[in-house]
């Protein structure tokens, strides 16, 4: 199957003198996003040759801890949803969502996952 279209996603990370992220900007040509600011990103890439996940977590040093907790909770909820779409494994997806509920409860988070 030939590639019909291409899209580019770019991240520009502003670093301080110790190479700690000060700013994160991202653009997505196919999504109409141009240099939007972000406080954090979690990028995972599957290396099929070595059968392992390459993982790049980045966040700006001024990201508040309460926002980081919400970011992780919403990411976990989205992972459960994505896992279900990718595998049709409803039982494991439900188990993952149960953990997300437990995670939010223990961190005393409001239910902000609906905004994700």
Biopython code that builds the backbone (N, CA, C, O; Angstrom):
import numpy as np
from Bio.PDB.StructureBuilder import StructureBuilder

atoms = [
    (1, "UNK", "N", (0.843, -1.175, 0.000)),
    (1, "UNK", "CA", (0.000, 0.000, 0.000)),
    (1, "UNK", "C", (0.889, 1.239, 0.000)),
    (1, "UNK", "O", (1.793, 1.357, 0.827)),
    (2, "UNK", "N", (0.640, 2.142, -0.906)),
    (2, "UNK", "CA", (1.432, 3.363, -1.028)),
    (2, "UNK", "C", (0.965, 4.406, -0.019)),
    (2, "UNK", "O", (-0.208, 4.448, 0.350)),
    (3, "UNK", "N", (1.883, 5.233, 0.415)),
    (3, "UNK", "CA", (1.554, 6.328, 1.315)),
    (3, "UNK", "C", (0.803, 7.393, 0.521)),
    (3, "UNK", "O", (1.308, 7.903, -0.479)),
    (4, "UNK", "N", (-0.409, 7.724, 0.975)),
    (4, "UNK", "CA", (-1.228, 8.698, 0.263)),
    (4, "UNK", "C", (-0.994, 10.121, 0.761)),
    (4, "UNK", "O", (-1.060, 11.074, -0.016)),
    (5, "UNK", "N", (-0.727, 10.260, 2.029)),
    (5, "UNK", "CA", (-0.514, 11.577, 2.631)),
    (5, "UNK", "C", (0.572, 11.463, 3.690)),
    (5, "UNK", "O", (0.847, 10.381, 4.209)),
    (6, "UNK", "N", (1.170, 12.577, 3.993)),
    (6, "UNK", "CA", (2.146, 12.633, 5.080)),
    (6, "UNK", "C", (1.777, 13.771, 6.014)),
    (6, "UNK", "O", (1.210, 14.781, 5.596)),
    (7, "UNK", "N", (2.104, 13.595, 7.276)),
    (7, "UNK", "CA", (1.872, 14.618, 8.282)),
    (7, "UNK", "C", (3.106, 14.658, 9.164)),
    (7, "UNK", "O", (3.778, 13.643, 9.347)),
    (8, "UNK", "N", (3.401, 15.822, 9.707)),
    (8, "UNK", "CA", (4.591, 15.967, 10.535)),
    (8, "UNK", "C", (4.190, 16.516, 11.898)),
    (8, "UNK", "O", (3.419, 17.471, 11.999)),
    (9, "UNK", "N", (4.730, 15.892, 12.945)),
    (9, "UNK", "CA", (4.562, 16.378, 14.313)),
    (9, "UNK", "C", (5.950, 16.738, 14.816)),
    (9, "UNK", "O", (6.871, 15.923, 14.779)),
    (10, "UNK", "N", (6.085, 17.982, 15.291)),
    (10, "UNK", "CA", (7.390, 18.457, 15.751)),
    (10, "UNK", "C", (7.281, 19.004, 17.172)),
    (10, "UNK", "O", (6.273, 19.598, 17.554)),
    (11, "UNK", "N", (8.340, 18.790, 17.937)),
    (11, "UNK", "CA", (8.464, 19.361, 19.276)),
    (11, "UNK", "C", (9.715, 20.220, 19.303)),
    (11, "UNK", "O", (10.770, 19.815, 18.815)),
    (12, "UNK", "N", (9.592, 21.403, 19.873)),
    (12, "UNK", "CA", (10.749, 22.261, 20.088)),
    (12, "UNK", "C", (10.862, 22.473, 21.589)),
    (12, "UNK", "O", (9.949, 22.996, 22.228)),
    (13, "UNK", "N", (11.999, 22.059, 22.141)),
    (13, "UNK", "CA", (12.214, 22.108, 23.579)),
    (13, "UNK", "C", (13.241, 23.187, 23.888)),
    (13, "UNK", "O", (14.368, 23.138, 23.395)),
    (14, "UNK", "N", (12.850, 24.160, 24.703)),
    (14, "UNK", "CA", (13.774, 25.194, 25.163)),
    (14, "UNK", "C", (14.421, 24.736, 26.458)),
    (14, "UNK", "O", (13.726, 24.436, 27.429)),
    (15, "UNK", "N", (15.743, 24.680, 26.479)),
    (15, "UNK", "CA", (16.477, 24.157, 27.638)),
    (15, "UNK", "C", (17.237, 25.258, 28.363)),
    (15, "UNK", "O", (17.670, 26.237, 27.755)),
    (16, "UNK", "N", (17.395, 25.082, 29.682)),
    (16, "UNK", "CA", (18.227, 26.019, 30.437)),
    (16, "UNK", "C", (19.689, 25.594, 30.317)),
    (16, "UNK", "O", (20.006, 24.679, 29.557)),
    (17, "UNK", "N", (20.569, 26.240, 31.047)),
    (17, "UNK", "CA", (22.004, 25.948, 30.954)),
    (17, "UNK", "C", (22.357, 24.523, 31.403)),
    (17, "UNK", "O", (23.414, 24.000, 31.048)),
    (18, "UNK", "N", (21.454, 23.892, 32.195)),
    (18, "UNK", "CA", (21.675, 22.513, 32.636)),
    (18, "UNK", "C", (20.908, 21.494, 31.791)),
    (18, "UNK", "O", (20.800, 20.321, 32.149)),
    (19, "UNK", "N", (20.380, 21.971, 30.664)),
    (19, "UNK", "CA", (19.611, 21.135, 29.733)),
    (19, "UNK", "C", (18.318, 20.608, 30.351)),
    (19, "UNK", "O", (17.865, 19.511, 30.027)),
    (20, "UNK", "N", (17.732, 21.403, 31.244)),
    (20, "UNK", "CA", (16.433, 21.097, 31.829)),
    (20, "UNK", "C", (15.383, 21.890, 31.041)),
    (20, "UNK", "O", (15.566, 23.084, 30.802)),
    (21, "UNK", "N", (14.285, 21.238, 30.635)),
    (21, "UNK", "CA", (13.287, 21.935, 29.826)),
    (21, "UNK", "C", (12.688, 23.171, 30.515)),
    (21, "UNK", "O", (12.219, 23.106, 31.651)),
    (22, "UNK", "N", (12.721, 24.285, 29.795)),
    (22, "UNK", "CA", (12.096, 25.537, 30.220)),
    (22, "UNK", "C", (10.780, 25.744, 29.471)),
    (22, "UNK", "O", (9.826, 26.304, 30.012)),
    (23, "UNK", "N", (10.741, 25.283, 28.218)),
    (23, "UNK", "CA", (9.547, 25.456, 27.402)),
    (23, "UNK", "C", (9.410, 24.279, 26.441)),
    (23, "UNK", "O", (10.391, 23.658, 26.033)),
    (24, "UNK", "N", (8.162, 23.999, 26.098)),
    (24, "UNK", "CA", (7.846, 22.971, 25.106)),
    (24, "UNK", "C", (6.830, 23.582, 24.152)),
    (24, "UNK", "O", (5.789, 24.085, 24.574)),
    (25, "UNK", "N", (7.141, 23.533, 22.872)),
    (25, "UNK", "CA", (6.208, 23.951, 21.836)),
    (25, "UNK", "C", (6.063, 22.799, 20.851)),
    (25, "UNK", "O", (7.024, 22.088, 20.559)),
    (26, "UNK", "N", (4.846, 22.627, 20.345)),
    (26, "UNK", "CA", (4.640, 21.549, 19.380)),
    (26, "UNK", "C", (3.779, 22.033, 18.227)),
    (26, "UNK", "O", (2.956, 22.938, 18.364)),
    (27, "UNK", "N", (4.002, 21.391, 17.080)),
    (27, "UNK", "CA", (3.270, 21.690, 15.856)),
    (27, "UNK", "C", (2.869, 20.366, 15.199)),
    (27, "UNK", "O", (3.593, 19.374, 15.274)),
    (28, "UNK", "N", (1.710, 20.375, 14.562)),
    (28, "UNK", "CA", (1.234, 19.199, 13.826)),
    (28, "UNK", "C", (0.646, 19.689, 12.507)),
    (28, "UNK", "O", (-0.418, 20.309, 12.485)),
    (29, "UNK", "N", (1.341, 19.409, 11.414)),
    (29, "UNK", "CA", (0.927, 19.936, 10.119)),
    (29, "UNK", "C", (-0.455, 19.444, 9.711)),
    (29, "UNK", "O", (-1.221, 20.195, 9.107)),
    (30, "UNK", "N", (-0.780, 18.212, 10.027)),
    (30, "UNK", "CA", (-2.076, 17.662, 9.643)),
    (30, "UNK", "C", (-3.207, 18.071, 10.559)),
    (30, "UNK", "O", (-4.374, 17.873, 10.220)),
    (31, "UNK", "N", (-2.891, 18.636, 11.710)),
    (31, "UNK", "CA", (-3.921, 18.988, 12.673)),
    (31, "UNK", "C", (-4.122, 20.472, 12.871)),
    (31, "UNK", "O", (-4.924, 20.891, 13.707)),
    (32, "UNK", "N", (-3.397, 21.274, 12.103)),
    (32, "UNK", "CA", (-3.551, 22.714, 12.213)),
    (32, "UNK", "C", (-2.984, 23.308, 13.489)),
    (32, "UNK", "O", (-3.406, 24.384, 13.913)),
    (33, "UNK", "N", (-2.037, 22.624, 14.102)),
    (33, "UNK", "CA", (-1.414, 23.118, 15.339)),
    (33, "UNK", "C", (-0.065, 23.715, 14.975)),
    (33, "UNK", "O", (0.756, 23.066, 14.328)),
    (34, "UNK", "N", (0.161, 24.956, 15.395)),
    (34, "UNK", "CA", (1.422, 25.622, 15.107)),
    (34, "UNK", "C", (1.987, 26.245, 16.374)),
    (34, "UNK", "O", (1.433, 27.202, 16.915)),
    (35, "UNK", "N", (3.089, 25.691, 16.834)),
    (35, "UNK", "CA", (3.830, 26.214, 17.985)),
    (35, "UNK", "C", (2.951, 26.457, 19.209)),
    (35, "UNK", "O", (3.056, 27.495, 19.862)),
    (36, "UNK", "N", (2.080, 25.489, 19.513)),
    (36, "UNK", "CA", (1.309, 25.557, 20.750)),
    (36, "UNK", "C", (2.215, 25.212, 21.918)),
    (36, "UNK", "O", (3.073, 24.334, 21.817)),
    (37, "UNK", "N", (2.016, 25.911, 23.025)),
    (37, "UNK", "CA", (2.826, 25.654, 24.218)),
    (37, "UNK", "C", (2.245, 24.482, 24.995)),
    (37, "UNK", "O", (1.032, 24.273, 25.021)),
    (38, "UNK", "N", (3.120, 23.733, 25.617)),
    (38, "UNK", "CA", (2.734, 22.623, 26.483)),
    (38, "UNK", "C", (3.654, 22.631, 27.698)),
    (38, "UNK", "O", (4.756, 23.177, 27.650)),
    (39, "UNK", "N", (3.196, 22.024, 28.780)),
    (39, "UNK", "CA", (4.033, 21.918, 29.969)),
    (39, "UNK", "C", (4.657, 20.534, 30.087)),
    (39, "UNK", "O", (5.640, 20.350, 30.805)),
    (40, "UNK", "N", (4.077, 19.548, 29.369)),
    (40, "UNK", "CA", (4.610, 18.188, 29.456)),
    (40, "UNK", "C", (4.230, 17.394, 28.227)),
    (40, "UNK", "O", (3.262, 17.711, 27.535)),
    (41, "UNK", "N", (5.005, 16.358, 27.966)),
    (41, "UNK", "CA", (4.701, 15.408, 26.906)),
    (41, "UNK", "C", (5.284, 14.052, 27.290)),
    (41, "UNK", "O", (6.338, 13.965, 27.920)),
    (42, "UNK", "N", (4.584, 13.012, 26.904)),
    (42, "UNK", "CA", (5.077, 11.642, 27.062)),
    (42, "UNK", "C", (5.046, 11.023, 25.673)),
    (42, "UNK", "O", (3.974, 10.850, 25.095)),
    (43, "UNK", "N", (6.189, 10.696, 25.144)),
    (43, "UNK", "CA", (6.272, 10.143, 23.799)),
    (43, "UNK", "C", (6.776, 8.703, 23.898)),
    (43, "UNK", "O", (7.830, 8.439, 24.475)),
    (44, "UNK", "N", (6.004, 7.781, 23.325)),
    (44, "UNK", "CA", (6.403, 6.378, 23.272)),
    (44, "UNK", "C", (6.450, 5.951, 21.814)),
    (44, "UNK", "O", (5.548, 6.262, 21.036)),
    (45, "UNK", "N", (7.495, 5.245, 21.455)),
    (45, "UNK", "CA", (7.670, 4.759, 20.086)),
    (45, "UNK", "C", (8.010, 3.270, 20.165)),
    (45, "UNK", "O", (8.896, 2.865, 20.917)),
    (46, "UNK", "N", (7.297, 2.464, 19.380)),
    (46, "UNK", "CA", (7.552, 1.024, 19.367)),
    (46, "UNK", "C", (8.652, 0.710, 18.366)),
    (46, "UNK", "O", (8.520, 0.990, 17.175)),
    (47, "UNK", "N", (9.734, 0.128, 18.859)),
    (47, "UNK", "CA", (10.839, -0.327, 18.018)),
    (47, "UNK", "C", (10.564, -1.793, 17.691)),
    (47, "UNK", "O", (10.847, -2.673, 18.504)),
    (48, "UNK", "N", (10.014, -2.060, 16.504)),
    (48, "UNK", "CA", (9.620, -3.431, 16.163)),
    (48, "UNK", "C", (10.817, -4.349, 15.940)),
    (48, "UNK", "O", (10.708, -5.565, 16.096)),
    (49, "UNK", "N", (11.947, -3.773, 15.580)),
    (49, "UNK", "CA", (13.139, -4.602, 15.375)),
    (49, "UNK", "C", (13.610, -5.197, 16.708)),
    (49, "UNK", "O", (13.869, -6.398, 16.799)),
    (50, "UNK", "N", (13.720, -4.356, 17.735)),
    (50, "UNK", "CA", (14.197, -4.816, 19.042)),
    (50, "UNK", "C", (13.059, -5.218, 19.980)),
    (50, "UNK", "O", (13.306, -5.674, 21.096)),
    (51, "UNK", "N", (11.805, -5.048, 19.528)),
    (51, "UNK", "CA", (10.626, -5.396, 20.324)),
    (51, "UNK", "C", (10.640, -4.711, 21.683)),
    (51, "UNK", "O", (10.487, -5.347, 22.726)),
    (52, "UNK", "N", (10.830, -3.375, 21.638)),
    (52, "UNK", "CA", (10.819, -2.615, 22.877)),
    (52, "UNK", "C", (10.293, -1.206, 22.636)),
    (52, "UNK", "O", (10.314, -0.689, 21.519)),
    (53, "UNK", "N", (9.828, -0.614, 23.706)),
    (53, "UNK", "CA", (9.298, 0.742, 23.649)),
    (53, "UNK", "C", (10.394, 1.737, 23.979)),
    (53, "UNK", "O", (11.098, 1.606, 24.980)),
    (54, "UNK", "N", (10.520, 2.725, 23.125)),
    (54, "UNK", "CA", (11.414, 3.846, 23.392)),
    (54, "UNK", "C", (10.538, 4.932, 23.996)),
    (54, "UNK", "O", (9.468, 5.223, 23.462)),
    (55, "UNK", "N", (10.964, 5.528, 25.081)),
    (55, "UNK", "CA", (10.111, 6.407, 25.876)),
    (55, "UNK", "C", (10.829, 7.707, 26.177)),
    (55, "UNK", "O", (11.978, 7.708, 26.619)),
    (56, "UNK", "N", (10.144, 8.813, 25.936)),
    (56, "UNK", "CA", (10.732, 10.121, 26.181)),
    (56, "UNK", "C", (9.754, 10.979, 26.977)),
    (56, "UNK", "O", (8.858, 11.588, 26.392)),
    (57, "UNK", "N", (9.909, 11.040, 28.304)),
    (57, "UNK", "CA", (9.068, 11.924, 29.109)),
    (57, "UNK", "C", (9.755, 13.282, 29.274)),
    (57, "UNK", "O", (10.930, 13.348, 29.638)),
    (58, "UNK", "N", (9.031, 14.347, 29.011)),
    (58, "UNK", "CA", (9.570, 15.699, 29.194)),
    (58, "UNK", "C", (8.527, 16.565, 29.875)),
    (58, "UNK", "O", (7.338, 16.468, 29.571)),
    (59, "UNK", "N", (8.967, 17.407, 30.792)),
    (59, "UNK", "CA", (8.088, 18.405, 31.384)),
    (59, "UNK", "C", (8.927, 19.603, 31.783)),
    (59, "UNK", "O", (10.108, 19.479, 32.108)),
    (60, "UNK", "N", (8.288, 20.775, 31.751)),
    (60, "UNK", "CA", (9.009, 21.984, 32.116)),
    (60, "UNK", "C", (9.163, 22.023, 33.627)),
    (60, "UNK", "O", (8.312, 21.525, 34.365)),
    (61, "UNK", "N", (10.253, 22.618, 34.074)),
    (61, "UNK", "CA", (10.550, 22.587, 35.507)),
    (61, "UNK", "C", (9.552, 23.376, 36.345)),
    (61, "UNK", "O", (9.472, 23.183, 37.558)),
    (62, "UNK", "N", (8.784, 24.270, 35.702)),
    (62, "UNK", "CA", (7.796, 25.047, 36.445)),
    (62, "UNK", "C", (6.401, 24.430, 36.396)),
    (62, "UNK", "O", (5.427, 25.081, 36.775)),
    (63, "UNK", "N", (6.290, 23.184, 35.935)),
    (63, "UNK", "CA", (4.972, 22.544, 35.917)),
    (63, "UNK", "C", (4.566, 22.214, 37.345)),
    (63, "UNK", "O", (5.304, 21.529, 38.053)),
    (64, "UNK", "N", (3.400, 22.693, 37.782)),
    (64, "UNK", "CA", (2.949, 22.399, 39.144)),
    (64, "UNK", "C", (2.669, 20.910, 39.338)),
    (64, "UNK", "O", (2.197, 20.236, 38.422)),
    (65, "UNK", "N", (2.959, 20.411, 40.518)),
    (65, "UNK", "CA", (2.763, 18.998, 40.823)),
    (65, "UNK", "C", (1.292, 18.602, 40.682)),
    (65, "UNK", "O", (0.998, 17.505, 40.206)),
    (66, "UNK", "N", (0.368, 19.469, 41.085)),
    (66, "UNK", "CA", (-1.047, 19.116, 40.957)),
    (66, "UNK", "C", (-1.439, 18.932, 39.490)),
    (66, "UNK", "O", (-2.249, 18.059, 39.178)),
    (67, "UNK", "N", (-0.879, 19.737, 38.589)),
    (67, "UNK", "CA", (-1.141, 19.558, 37.161)),
    (67, "UNK", "C", (-0.500, 18.272, 36.642)),
    (67, "UNK", "O", (-1.075, 17.597, 35.788)),
    (68, "UNK", "N", (0.678, 17.928, 37.148)),
    (68, "UNK", "CA", (1.347, 16.683, 36.738)),
    (68, "UNK", "C", (0.499, 15.470, 37.122)),
    (68, "UNK", "O", (0.407, 14.513, 36.354)),
    (69, "UNK", "N", (-0.116, 15.504, 38.294)),
    (69, "UNK", "CA", (-0.967, 14.396, 38.734)),
    (69, "UNK", "C", (-2.172, 14.245, 37.809)),
    (69, "UNK", "O", (-2.527, 13.128, 37.432)),
    (70, "UNK", "N", (-2.802, 15.357, 37.441)),
    (70, "UNK", "CA", (-3.944, 15.311, 36.522)),
    (70, "UNK", "C", (-3.489, 14.830, 35.146)),
    (70, "UNK", "O", (-4.176, 14.031, 34.510)),
    (71, "UNK", "N", (-2.341, 15.310, 34.687)),
    (71, "UNK", "CA", (-1.779, 14.897, 33.398)),
    (71, "UNK", "C", (-1.577, 13.377, 33.369)),
    (71, "UNK", "O", (-1.944, 12.723, 32.393)),
    (72, "UNK", "N", (-1.007, 12.824, 34.416)),
    (72, "UNK", "CA", (-0.795, 11.374, 34.455)),
    (72, "UNK", "C", (-2.120, 10.630, 34.499)),
    (72, "UNK", "O", (-2.281, 9.617, 33.818)),
    (73, "UNK", "N", (-3.070, 11.115, 35.290)),
    (73, "UNK", "CA", (-4.361, 10.446, 35.360)),
    (73, "UNK", "C", (-5.038, 10.427, 33.991)),
    (73, "UNK", "O", (-5.503, 9.381, 33.539)),
    (74, "UNK", "N", (-5.091, 11.583, 33.334)),
    (74, "UNK", "CA", (-5.725, 11.637, 32.023)),
    (74, "UNK", "C", (-4.996, 10.770, 31.006)),
    (74, "UNK", "O", (-5.629, 10.161, 30.144)),
    (75, "UNK", "N", (-3.678, 10.710, 31.099)),
    (75, "UNK", "CA", (-2.896, 9.859, 30.197)),
    (75, "UNK", "C", (-3.236, 8.389, 30.417)),
    (75, "UNK", "O", (-3.389, 7.638, 29.454)),
    (76, "UNK", "N", (-3.355, 7.976, 31.668)),
    (76, "UNK", "CA", (-3.710, 6.585, 31.963)),
    (76, "UNK", "C", (-5.101, 6.244, 31.432)),
    (76, "UNK", "O", (-5.297, 5.160, 30.882)),
    (77, "UNK", "N", (-6.070, 7.148, 31.587)),
    (77, "UNK", "CA", (-7.418, 6.926, 31.064)),
    (77, "UNK", "C", (-7.368, 6.796, 29.536)),
    (77, "UNK", "O", (-7.992, 5.902, 28.965)),
    (78, "UNK", "N", (-6.631, 7.682, 28.889)),
    (78, "UNK", "CA", (-6.518, 7.616, 27.426)),
    (78, "UNK", "C", (-5.827, 6.333, 26.975)),
    (78, "UNK", "O", (-6.171, 5.774, 25.934)),
    (79, "UNK", "N", (-4.855, 5.865, 27.757)),
    (79, "UNK", "CA", (-4.192, 4.602, 27.411)),
    (79, "UNK", "C", (-5.179, 3.439, 27.490)),
    (79, "UNK", "O", (-5.153, 2.551, 26.638)),
    (80, "UNK", "N", (-6.042, 3.432, 28.495)),
    (80, "UNK", "CA", (-7.052, 2.376, 28.601)),
    (80, "UNK", "C", (-7.986, 2.409, 27.395)),
    (80, "UNK", "O", (-8.309, 1.368, 26.821)),
    (81, "UNK", "N", (-8.419, 3.616, 27.015)),
    (81, "UNK", "CA", (-9.293, 3.751, 25.840)),
    (81, "UNK", "C", (-8.586, 3.286, 24.568)),
    (81, "UNK", "O", (-9.169, 2.567, 23.757)),
    (82, "UNK", "N", (-7.347, 3.694, 24.400)),
    (82, "UNK", "CA", (-6.570, 3.315, 23.212)),
    (82, "UNK", "C", (-6.319, 1.811, 23.185)),
    (82, "UNK", "O", (-6.401, 1.185, 22.129)),
    (83, "UNK", "N", (-6.013, 1.233, 24.340)),
    (83, "UNK", "CA", (-5.791, -0.213, 24.434)),
    (83, "UNK", "C", (-7.038, -0.965, 23.980)),
    (83, "UNK", "O", (-6.941, -1.956, 23.255)),
    (84, "UNK", "N", (-8.208, -0.493, 24.407)),
    (84, "UNK", "CA", (-9.443, -1.171, 24.010)),
    (84, "UNK", "C", (-9.680, -1.060, 22.505)),
    (84, "UNK", "O", (-10.046, -2.044, 21.862)),
    (85, "UNK", "N", (-9.473, 0.137, 21.938)),
    (85, "UNK", "CA", (-9.648, 0.302, 20.486)),
    (85, "UNK", "C", (-8.662, -0.561, 19.705)),
    (85, "UNK", "O", (-9.007, -1.101, 18.654)),
    (86, "UNK", "N", (-7.438, -0.693, 20.213)),
    (86, "UNK", "CA", (-6.399, -1.428, 19.487)),
    (86, "UNK", "C", (-6.541, -2.940, 19.603)),
    (86, "UNK", "O", (-6.168, -3.673, 18.686)),
    (87, "UNK", "N", (-7.080, -3.413, 20.732)),
    (87, "UNK", "CA", (-7.089, -4.857, 20.987)),
    (87, "UNK", "C", (-8.479, -5.471, 21.116)),
    (87, "UNK", "O", (-8.624, -6.692, 21.055)),
    (88, "UNK", "N", (-9.499, -4.639, 21.295)),
    (88, "UNK", "CA", (-10.860, -5.117, 21.590)),
    (88, "UNK", "C", (-10.919, -5.935, 22.882)),
    (88, "UNK", "O", (-11.843, -6.726, 23.068)),
    (89, "UNK", "N", (-9.957, -5.754, 23.761)),
    (89, "UNK", "CA", (-9.932, -6.474, 25.036)),
    (89, "UNK", "C", (-10.678, -5.639, 26.080)),
    (89, "UNK", "O", (-10.078, -4.850, 26.811)),
    (90, "UNK", "N", (-11.989, -5.830, 26.132)),
    (90, "UNK", "CA", (-12.829, -5.040, 27.029)),
    (90, "UNK", "C", (-12.541, -5.326, 28.498)),
    (90, "UNK", "O", (-12.581, -4.422, 29.332)),
    (91, "UNK", "N", (-12.251, -6.583, 28.810)),
    (91, "UNK", "CA", (-12.012, -6.963, 30.209)),
    (91, "UNK", "C", (-10.762, -6.268, 30.763)),
    (91, "UNK", "O", (-10.807, -5.695, 31.851)),
    (92, "UNK", "N", (-9.660, -6.316, 30.029)),
    (92, "UNK", "CA", (-8.433, -5.678, 30.514)),
    (92, "UNK", "C", (-8.582, -4.160, 30.513)),
    (92, "UNK", "O", (-8.059, -3.490, 31.404)),
    (93, "UNK", "N", (-9.280, -3.614, 29.536)),
    (93, "UNK", "CA", (-9.512, -2.170, 29.495)),
    (93, "UNK", "C", (-10.300, -1.723, 30.718)),
    (93, "UNK", "O", (-10.009, -0.680, 31.303)),
    (94, "UNK", "N", (-11.294, -2.510, 31.102)),
    (94, "UNK", "CA", (-12.074, -2.196, 32.302)),
    (94, "UNK", "C", (-11.187, -2.259, 33.547)),
    (94, "UNK", "O", (-11.317, -1.433, 34.451)),
    (95, "UNK", "N", (-10.299, -3.230, 33.587)),
    (95, "UNK", "CA", (-9.364, -3.346, 34.711)),
    (95, "UNK", "C", (-8.452, -2.116, 34.767)),
    (95, "UNK", "O", (-8.182, -1.582, 35.843)),
    (96, "UNK", "N", (-7.989, -1.681, 33.613)),
    (96, "UNK", "CA", (-7.151, -0.483, 33.559)),
    (96, "UNK", "C", (-7.933, 0.739, 34.047)),
    (96, "UNK", "O", (-7.395, 1.570, 34.778)),
    (97, "UNK", "N", (-9.205, 0.849, 33.642)),
    (97, "UNK", "CA", (-10.035, 1.974, 34.085)),
    (97, "UNK", "C", (-10.286, 1.924, 35.594)),
    (97, "UNK", "O", (-10.348, 2.963, 36.251)),
    (98, "UNK", "N", (-10.429, 0.721, 36.135)),
    (98, "UNK", "CA", (-10.568, 0.582, 37.591)),
    (98, "UNK", "C", (-9.331, 1.145, 38.287)),
    (98, "UNK", "O", (-9.437, 1.844, 39.294)),
    (99, "UNK", "N", (-8.158, 0.832, 37.736)),
    (99, "UNK", "CA", (-6.931, 1.387, 38.322)),
    (99, "UNK", "C", (-6.937, 2.912, 38.214)),
    (99, "UNK", "O", (-6.529, 3.600, 39.150)),
    (100, "UNK", "N", (-7.398, 3.444, 37.077)),
    (100, "UNK", "CA", (-7.456, 4.900, 36.901)),
    (100, "UNK", "C", (-8.347, 5.543, 37.959)),
    (100, "UNK", "O", (-8.022, 6.602, 38.496)),
    (101, "UNK", "N", (-9.474, 4.893, 38.254)),
    (101, "UNK", "CA", (-10.363, 5.398, 39.297)),
    (101, "UNK", "C", (-9.662, 5.366, 40.661)),
    (101, "UNK", "O", (-9.755, 6.317, 41.437)),
    (102, "UNK", "N", (-8.965, 4.269, 40.940)),
    (102, "UNK", "CA", (-8.213, 4.136, 42.193)),
    (102, "UNK", "C", (-7.129, 5.221, 42.286)),
    (102, "UNK", "O", (-6.958, 5.851, 43.329)),
    (103, "UNK", "N", (-6.414, 5.423, 41.197)),
    (103, "UNK", "CA", (-5.358, 6.433, 41.121)),
    (103, "UNK", "C", (-5.920, 7.816, 41.445)),
    (103, "UNK", "O", (-5.351, 8.550, 42.252)),
    (104, "UNK", "N", (-7.038, 8.165, 40.810)),
    (104, "UNK", "CA", (-7.666, 9.472, 41.033)),
    (104, "UNK", "C", (-8.162, 9.611, 42.463)),
    (104, "UNK", "O", (-8.026, 10.669, 43.079)),
    (105, "UNK", "N", (-8.732, 8.545, 42.979)),
    (105, "UNK", "CA", (-9.239, 8.573, 44.359)),
    (105, "UNK", "C", (-8.102, 8.791, 45.350)),
    (105, "UNK", "O", (-8.216, 9.627, 46.247)),
    (106, "UNK", "N", (-7.020, 8.056, 45.200)),
    (106, "UNK", "CA", (-5.890, 8.159, 46.131)),
    (106, "UNK", "C", (-5.210, 9.526, 46.049)),
    (106, "UNK", "O", (-4.681, 10.017, 47.046)),
    (107, "UNK", "N", (-5.222, 10.135, 44.870)),
    (107, "UNK", "CA", (-4.630, 11.462, 44.715)),
    (107, "UNK", "C", (-5.643, 12.579, 44.977)),
    (107, "UNK", "O", (-5.317, 13.765, 44.924)),
    (108, "UNK", "N", (-6.881, 12.163, 45.262)),
    (108, "UNK", "CA", (-7.965, 13.107, 45.521)),
    (108, "UNK", "C", (-8.146, 14.090, 44.363)),
    (108, "UNK", "O", (-8.247, 15.302, 44.556)),
    (109, "UNK", "N", (-8.183, 13.528, 43.162)),
    (109, "UNK", "CA", (-8.371, 14.332, 41.950)),
    (109, "UNK", "C", (-9.858, 14.455, 41.660)),
    (109, "UNK", "O", (-10.629, 13.533, 41.926)),
    (110, "UNK", "N", (-10.255, 15.589, 41.117)),
    (110, "UNK", "CA", (-11.595, 15.732, 40.578)),
    (110, "UNK", "C", (-11.648, 14.866, 39.332)),
    (110, "UNK", "O", (-10.608, 14.499, 38.784)),
    (111, "UNK", "N", (-12.847, 14.539, 38.881)),
    (111, "UNK", "CA", (-12.968, 13.749, 37.660)),
    (111, "UNK", "C", (-12.787, 14.660, 36.457)),
    (111, "UNK", "O", (-13.756, 15.178, 35.904)),
    (112, "UNK", "N", (-11.526, 14.852, 36.057)),
    (112, "UNK", "CA", (-11.210, 15.708, 34.925)),
    (112, "UNK", "C", (-10.937, 14.888, 33.667)),
    (112, "UNK", "O", (-10.620, 15.448, 32.618)),
    (113, "UNK", "N", (-11.059, 13.563, 33.769)),
    (113, "UNK", "CA", (-10.768, 12.707, 32.614)),
    (113, "UNK", "C", (-11.752, 12.937, 31.483)),
    (113, "UNK", "O", (-11.430, 12.633, 30.335)),
    (114, "UNK", "N", (-12.939, 13.463, 31.758)),
    (114, "UNK", "CA", (-13.940, 13.699, 30.721)),
    (114, "UNK", "C", (-13.484, 14.783, 29.753)),
    (114, "UNK", "O", (-13.964, 14.844, 28.621)),
    (115, "UNK", "N", (-12.555, 15.645, 30.190)),
    (115, "UNK", "CA", (-12.052, 16.725, 29.343)),
    (115, "UNK", "C", (-10.988, 16.239, 28.374)),
    (115, "UNK", "O", (-10.643, 16.945, 27.427)),
    (116, "UNK", "N", (-10.461, 15.032, 28.602)),
    (116, "UNK", "CA", (-9.355, 14.508, 27.786)),
    (116, "UNK", "C", (-9.792, 14.202, 26.390)),
    (116, "UNK", "O", (-8.985, 13.754, 25.575)),
]
sb = StructureBuilder()
sb.init_structure("model")
sb.init_model(0)
sb.init_chain("A")
sb.init_seg("    ")
for serial, (resi, resn, name, xyz) in enumerate(atoms, 1):
    if name == "N":
        sb.init_residue(resn, " ", resi, " ")
    sb.init_atom(name, np.array(xyz, "f"), 0.0, 1.0, " ", f" {name:<3s}", serial, name[0])
structure = sb.get_structure()
